[in-house]
Amino acid sequence: MTDVKHIRWGIIGPGTIARTFADGVAHSKTGKLVAIATRNPEKPGLAEAFPGARIVNGYDALLSDAEIDAIYIATPHTGHAEWAIKAVRAGKHVLVEKPIALSAYDADAIFHEAKKAGVFAGEAYMYRLHPQTAKIIELVKSGVIGDVRIIRTSFGFNMGGFKPEHRLFANDAAGGGILDVGGYPVSMARLIAGAVADKPVLEPEKVAGVAQLGQSGVDEWGSAVLKFPNGIVAEVSCSIMAQQDNVLRIIGSQGRIEVENFWFASGHKGGVGKIEIIKGDDRQTVEVREDGWLYAFEVDAAGEAILAGRSEFSYPGMSWADSLGNLRVMDQWRASVGLEYGVETSAKRVSNIVGSTVVAGNGVPMRTIPGLSKQASVVALGFEFFPNFASASLTLDAFYEAGGNLFDTAYVYGGGKTESIFGDWHTSRNVPREDIVLIGKGAHSPLCYPDMISKQLDQSLQRLKTDYVDVYFMHRDNTDVPVGEFVDAMDAEVKRGRIRGIFGGSNWTRERMDEAAAYAKANGKEAPAALSNNFSLAEMLDPIWAGCVAASDDGWKTWQQERQIPNFAWSSQGRGFFTDRAGRDRRDDEELVRVWYSDRNFERRDKAIQLAKELGRSPIHIALAYVIAQPFPVIPLIGPRTIGELEDSLSALDIRLTAEQVRWLEG
């Protein structure tokens, strides 16, 4: 983006950390501070705190400033993701004060935007770029203390008492210790475990956390245990109401390494950092003398990356994957103690991630579905994988803003969590109910009985915050019950107005569907007019879950073409079979092997790869286009876990496969 030797920095937010960063810029080799953006330009002392920098009125003004190459985000935690994404969209490189976002989901959205914009984005854990950190890694790898077994590290201080006016005690400001200082010991533990494994970082396989939540609902002190795949156990702790020793201890089979205040290295303005190597009564001190200013190292590391055209920090700086892994640990820590910030709830998070009103888009193609009075998007969004409203709302917002209006829910998903999330989402966004096509499901095994339909629909509609669904499915079938009893139960809900479109069976056989249709015709009932079975270019060999039914074979295709009953198809892209996760020589994923691995499916996968190359797309795009291109209505249910995955799936919707291409793919 820039062809000068220096990076021209702007800062959003004039607080204490911004002043510290400004000192780092002043003592860096690659940076120059040009401007500081504030919402209160008349505040006394700004000129003195940021000498030589222009004082800009308002954050938005900095985004359009042509003299700014990169922006340091120094707002409170709750503004990090919003302003990072706004800056990226304005074409600016960004360095965001830790934590880069409140959760890994929010951080992933930042990196996705940076990837699209082709700019640098980094998280400002300044200690990672200091020479002392490199020395610690070197000592660990040298084996000076033998095999590393335990890591103990903390970052805790005592505020002295509850201060309701302070951001650290404000739940709505994402206060507390975990996000403010807990990320330091977590990031160091992952770094050391990675060094032992000869990797940049290592992700824990287990995380268990505890914490004391104070009167304002933030964590005032807490600890977590991380178990890594290589056997290392890390004990990390943080606090805002307890002074801790703040020592990094790396305990090995032959001794230990201790570093006081590892994140402060040799000091803000340089000095001597000390690394203690202790073996029994023998103590050796390794000194790291460094005249450079602590924050100047991250300024230069970001500047060097930007000048080299790289989008993220080099090791041991926080790469994108590193930042995401660190936040996932903190997400699990918070989940362990039930810590949710007010700004993550639907009552407070009423706009999208950049603070804008959620408005329907028109980029997703629409189609007419037999039996529905309104058009629906050609794909439906499923979202049962998300742990809470804040994480799911990112994808829900993005899908709706792209033009999607078809949403897939079920009584059993997450014990009702998916339904509650959707209810909170459409009401908090004021999305008109008439603009939505909503799928509901009920009566899943083992409660697959006709009388459960009404009972579960009562609860579903309450969670969904609506009085009807547009499409309803029996989630499983129970062949011990006469099919007419199920038809009667669903017909009753149609007459009550709680199903205002079509209903049918999910994971039903075509014989039961035909029997149900015949019963309805003979008894003057509403007939089932929808199906929700697996349909994919790869035929399901073994049910993914008990009671699942696939409708991809030739017999099913003939049946669907003759009846033209819409199939809302789950696992329509083969659950990873058309990605690099699968391959004839890759058998580490038991589900993929059991469900999809066959000669015929691999022949189809080979053709999807070939056609994708010809069209400049990915094989998974071809798999989705194949489903949509059928001569009978198939509506794929997609379940992206990130905005990036969602946009990747939606990018395939402009592919129009011919009938000849469909037949060729099928072989």
N, C-alpha and C positions, 0 to 999 in steps of 0.2 A: 504493500500500500504506500509505503514511504520510501524515498530514495535518498534521504539525508542520513548523516551519521549519528544524529541525536534524535531521540523520541521526544516529541513535545507532549507533555502530560497535562491533563486537567484533572481536578479532584472534585467529586460530588460529595458534599457533606463536610463541614469545617470543624469537626470535633477533634478530640485529643489524638486519636489514631491517625487522623488526616495530617496533623501537625508533625507527628513522628515520621510518617511516610514522606512528607515534604522535606524533612531533614535528610532522609535517605536519597531522595532525588538530587538534592543539592550536593551530596557527596558521592554521586554515582559517576560512572564514566559515559553512560549513554543517554542519560535523561536530562530534561530541562522542564521545570515547572512553569507553565504558561498562564493557567487560570484556575481559580477555585470557584465552584458554584455553590451558592447559598440561597436559602429562602429568606434570609434576613441580612441583606447587604449592609445595613446600617449598624450592625452589631459592632460594638467597640472592640478594638484589638485585632481585627482581621488582617489589616495591612501589615501589622507588626508580626503576626503569627506566620504569614505567608509572604515574606518579602519578595518583591519583584513580580508577583503574580497579579494578574487582573482579577478583580472581584466581579463575578458574573451574577446577575440577579435571576435566580431560578435555575433548576436543573436542566430543563428542556433547552435553555439557551446554549448550554455547553455542548449539547448533542449536535447542534448545527454550526458550531464554531469551526471554521475552516483551518484555523491555526492549531487545532488539537488533533494529535494522532492517536493517543491512548488515554483512557479514563480510568482512574482509580476510584472504586465505589467504596465510600466510607460512611454510608448511612447506617442507621440501626439495622439489625439483622433482617427485619421484616421488609426492608426496601432493597435488599441485595439483588434478588432475582429480577424484580421489576426493572430496576435501572440498568442492570447488566444487559438484559435483553433489549431494552430501548436503545442503549448505546451501541450494541452490536448491530441492530437493525439500521442505525444511523451510519454504519460503516466504521465505527471506532473499535480499536482493540480495547480489551478490558482486563483489569486486574481487580479482583474483588476481595475485600477483606474477609477473613474467615469468620464464620462459615460462609461459603459462597452462596448457600441457600439454606432454607429451613430443613429440607429433606433431600434425599437422593433423587426423588422424582422431579423436584423443582430444579435441581442442579443439572439433571439430564436435559431439561428443556433449554437451559442456557447454552450448553455445549452443542445441542442440536442447531440452535440458531447461529452459533459461531461457525459451525461447519458449513452451513448454507451460505453465510456471508463471507467465508474465507478469511476470518480474522482471528487474532490471538485471544484466548480467554484463559485466565489462570486464577487459582485460589492462593491468597497471600499468607501462606505459612512461611514466614520469613526465615525461620531457623533451618529449613530444609536446604537453603542455598548457601548457608554459611560453611566455611571450611571445617569447622569443628564437627559438623554432622558427617562430612565425608571421612573424617578421621575416625569417628566412632564406628562407621561401617567398615573401614579398613581393619580396625582392631578385631571386630567381631569375626570377619572373614579369615583373619590370620590364625584363628584358633587359640589365641593367647589365653583364653579362659576355658578351653576345651569345648565340649558340645553345649550349646545354649539350651537351657531347659525352662527357665522362668524369667519373665520380665516384669518388674514392678516399677510403676511410674505414676506420678501424681502432679497435679497443678491445682493448688487450692489456696485461697486467702480468706480472710475474715473481714467482712464489711462492718462488723461490730454491733450490728443490730438491724432490725427490719426498717427499711427506708422505702416507704410506699411510693415516693416520688422518683426513685432511681430506676433506670431501665432494667437493671439486673433483677429487680423484684417485680417487674411488670410482666404478667403473663401475655398480654396482648403485644408486648414488644419482644416476645420469645426470650425472656430473661432466664436466669438460672445458670448453673455451672456447666451443664453438658454441652450446650452449643457454644458458650462463651469461651471456656477453657478446656473442656473435656476432649475436644478434638486434638489437642496437642499430644497428650499421652496415648490416645488411640492411634494417631498417625505415626508416632514414633514406634509403638509396639509392632505395627504392621510393617514398618520399614525394617526393623531389626529381624523380624521373623522372615521377611523376604530376603534379606542379606544372607541368612543362614541357608535358605533354599536356592540361593543364586538367582533370585528374581528381584525386580524392582521393589515389589511389596508382596506380602502374602495375605490372603483374606482368611479370616477365621471361619472354621466350620461350625462353631457354636459360640453364641454370645448370651450371657445371662447378666442382667443388671438389677441393681437396687438403688433406691434414692429416698431421701426425706423431702417430701413436698411441703413447703411452708404455707403460710396463711394466704398468700397470693396465688398459690398453685404452681409455683416454679420449684425446680429442684435446688435445694440449698446445700446439700452435700450428697454424694453418691459414689458408688463403685460399680465396676463391671469386670467380669472374668471372660477372657477370650481364649478359646482353645483352637490351636492351629493344626492343620493336617500333618505337619512334621513333628507333632508332639509338644511343641512349645506352649506353655500356658502363660498368659499375660494378665496381670492384675492392675487395672487402671482406676484412678479415682480423681475426682474434682470437687471443688466446693467454692461457695461464696460466703459461707458462714463458719468456716473452720480453717485455721492456718495449718497447712500441711508441710512436711519437710521438703517437698518438691524436688526429690532426687530420683533420677533414672537409675535403676539397678538392673543390670543384665547378669543373671546368675547362670554360670556354666558348671560343667562337671569338674573343673579344675580351679575355679575361682570366680570372681565377679568384677564387673566394671561398674563404677558409680560416677555419675555426672550431676552436679547440682545445677538446678535451673537450666536444663539442657536447651530450652527454647530461647534463652537469653544469650547463649553462646559466650563470646568474649566481651559482651556488653554493647549497649546501644551505640557508643561512640568508639568501639574498638577496645582492645586490651588483651588480657591473657585469660583464656579459658582452660580449665583443668579437668582432665579425665583421670580418674583414679583406677588403677588395676590392683586388685587385692587378692592375694593368694595366701591364706593362713595368716601368719604374722607379717608377711612381706607386703609392703605397700609401695607401689611405683606410681609416680605422677607424670602424666604426659601433658605437657603444656602446648596449647595452641595459641600462639601470639598472632594477633591480627589487628592491624591499624584501621582496616575498613569499617565503615559504619554498618551496623547490623542490617538495617533496612535498605542499604544501598545494594546489597547483594541480590535481593529480589528485583529491584529496579533494573539492574543490569542484566539479570537472567531473562527478564521479560523483554527488555530492549533487544538483547542479542537474538532471541527467538523471533521477534517481530522483524528485525532487519534481515534475518535469514529466511523469512517467509514461512516460519513454523507456526502452528496454531496452538501449541501447548508447551509447557516447561519441559526441559530436558531433565533427566534423572540427576540428582535425587529430588528435584522440584516436584510439586504435585501435578502429575499428569491428569488428564480427564478421568481416566480409569481409576487413578489413585483417589481423587476427590470423591468420586462416586462410591468407591469402596469404603472410604472413611465415613461418609454420611450414612451409608447403609448400616454400619455398626452403631452409629449414634441413633439411627432410626429404631434399631432393635433394642437398644438401651432404653430409649424413651418408651417404647411399647411395653417393655418389661415392667415399668413402673406406672404405666397409665398416664404418661405426660403428653397431653395435647394442648397446644397453644390456642387461645381464643381466636387468633387470626386464621387458624386452620379450619375452623368450623363454618358451617353454612351460614350461620348468623352474621359472621364477619367477612367471610370470603365470598362476597357477592358479585365480584367481577372476575375477569380472567387474570392471568398471571402478570400482565402489564397494567392492571388497574382499569381496564376499559370495559364498557358494557358489552355483554355477550350478544351478538347479533347474528341472525341466520345468514349463511352464505348461499352461493348458488353454483359452486364448483363441482359438486357431486351429481352425476346424472340421476334422474328420477325415472320411475317406471310405474305403470299401472299394474296392480296386483288384483287378479280376479277375486271379487268379493269385498274389496275395500273401496270406500267412497272417495278416499283421498290418495294422492300419489305418495309413493315412498321411495327413499333412496335405494339404489340398486344393491347396496350392501347394508347390513345391520351391524350395529356396534354392540358387542358383548364386553362386559367390564367386571367380571366377578373376581379378578385376580388382585384388585387393589385393596390395601389394608384400611383405608379411611377415605373420608370425603375429599380432603385436600389433594391426595394423590390421584383419585379417580376424576376429579373435576377438571384436571388438566386435559385429559383425553376427551372427556365429554364436551368441554368447551371447544376444543379443536375440531372435533367431528361436526358439531353443530355449525361452527363458524365456516367450515368447509362446504356446508350444504347438506350434511347428513341429517336425517330426521327419524330414522328407524332404529329403535333401541330394544335390546334383548335382555329380559330379566327372568327370574324364576324364584319361586318360594324358597327353594333349598339353597340357593347360592349364598355362601357365607353365612348360613343361618339367618337369612333375611337382610344381611348387610347391603347386598347389591340393590335390593328394592328400596331400602331406606336412603341410600346414597342418591338414587335416581330421584326420589321424591324431594329430597333436599335440594338437588341440583336444579330441577326445572322450576321449583318455586322460588329459590334464591335468585335465579336469573330472570324470573318473570317471563319464561318462555311460554307462549300461548299453547295451551293443551291441544287445541285443534290443529296445531301445526305438527304435532308429534304422532308417529305411529308406534304404539307401545305393545311389545310382546310380553305376555305373562305365561307362566307355566305352574302347574300344581300337581298334587297327587303323585309324588315320586315314591318309589319303593322305599321302605316296606308299607307305607301308608297309601297304597294305590287302590283306593276304593271310591265309589261314586260319591258317598257322603262327605268325603274330604274336599271335594271341589269347592263347595260353597263355603265350608269352614275356613279353608286356606285362602280363598279369594277374599274373604272378609279381612283377614290380616294383611294380605298383599296390597289391597287397595288403600288400606290405612297407611302402610309404609310408603307406598308410591305417591301418596297425597293426591289421589284422583278417584273418581267414582266409576271408572271403566277402563278396560283394556281394549285395544283394537284387534289383537290376535291372541288367542288362548290355546294352549296345548296341554293335554294330558302328558305329563313328563315321562311316564312309563306306561306300560300296559300290564293288565293282570288278567290272563286268559282264564282264570278260575271264576271270573265274574262275567255274566252274559253281557255282551257288548252293548245291548240296548239300554242297560242301566247307566252306562257312561254317557251314551247319547242323550238320554233323558235328563241327566244332571247338567250337561252343558247346554242343552236346549233351554232349560229353565233359566240359566244365567243370561242367555240371549234375550229371553222374554222379559227379564228383570232390567235389561239395559246395561248389564255389567260387562257383557261382551258385545261390542258394537261393530264387529266386523266378521271375522271368520274364526273357526276353531277346528281342531283336529288332534292328531296323535303325534307325539314325539317318541321315536323309537317304537313305532308300531309296524307290524308286517302289512304287506299289501292285502293279504287275505282278510285281516281284521278290519282294515280300512274299507274294503268292499262290503264286508258284512255289516259294518256300521252304516254305510250309505244305503244299503238295501233296507235295513231296519227303519232308518229315518223316512225313506220314501213310503214304506208300507204303513207307517204310523203317523204321518203328517208332522214330522219333526224336522227341525233344522238339520241339514246333513253336514257331516264333517267335510271341510273344504280346504284343508291345509295339512301339510306334513312337515315334520322337522326331524329328518334323518340325516345321517352322514352322507355327503355326496362330494366326491373328489376325483381328480384325474388318477390318483392312486387309490386302488380299491382296498378297503379295510379287510384284512385277513382274519383278525381276531378282535372281538369287541374291546375297545379301550377300557370301558367300564362295564360292569355287569348290567345286562339288559339293553345294551346299545344295539341299534340296527343300522346297517349301511344300505344305501339305495343306489349304489354305483354300478352294479353289474347290468348285464344286457337285459335280463328279465325286468328289473326295476325301471330301466330306461324306457322300455316299451310301454310299461304300465303308466309311467308319468307322461309320456307323449300322448297316449290315448286319452287320458283323463284331464290333462292340463291343470292338475292340482299343484299349486305353488309349494315348493319344498324350501323351507328355511333351513339351509344346510349348515350343520356344525362341522368343525374341523375340515373346512372346505379346501384348505391349502396343505393338508396332509401333516399338520403338526410338526413341521420341520423337515419332512421327507424331501422337500425340494430345495433345501438349503445345504450349506456345507456341513451341517450336523450329521447328515446321512452320507452313505457311500458303501459300496460293496465290501470295502475293507475296513469300515468303521462300524464296530459292533458294541461300543461302550454304552450306548443308550438302549436299555432293555425294552422300553416301550416301542421305540422306533423299529427295532428288529422284530419284535413279536407282532406288531400290528401291520407293518407295511412292507417288510422285506420279502420280495418275491421276484422271480425273473421277469414276470410281466410288468410289475410296477417299475423295476429298474429300467426296462426298455422304454417305458413311458417317460421316466425321469430323464433318460438320455436324450429323448426327442425334445423334451421341454428345454433342456440345456442348449441343444442345437438351435431351436427356434428362437430362444432368448438371445443368442449371439447374433442371429440374423437380424433381429429387430432392435438390438441395442438395449435389451432389458435383462431382467433376472429371471431365473427359472420359476421362482415363486410367483412372479407376475403372470407368467404363462399359465400356471396352475389356477390362479384366480380368474383370469380371462376365459379359460376353458369352461369353468363352472357357469359363468354368466352367459356364455355363447350357446348353451343348450337350446334345442328346439321346444323346450317346455320351461315353464318359469322356475328358476332356481335362484334363491336370494341367499348369497353367502353370509354367514355370521362370522365376523372377524373379531379377534380378541387381542388387539395390540396392547402392549404393556408400557409403551412410551409414545410420545408424540412423533418421534422419528419413525417408529414402526407403523404408526397410523398413516403418516404421510406417504410412506413407501407403498403401503397397500393401496391407498387412494390413487397413487400415480399410475397404477395399472388399469384404471377404469377407462382410459382412452384407447385401450387395445381392442380391436374388433377382429376376432378370429373368424375366418370363413368356415363354412361347413366342411370344405375339403381339409382345412388345417385341423379341425376338430377330429375328423375321421383318421387323419394321419397320426395325430397324437395317440389316438386309441389303438392304433396298429391294426 
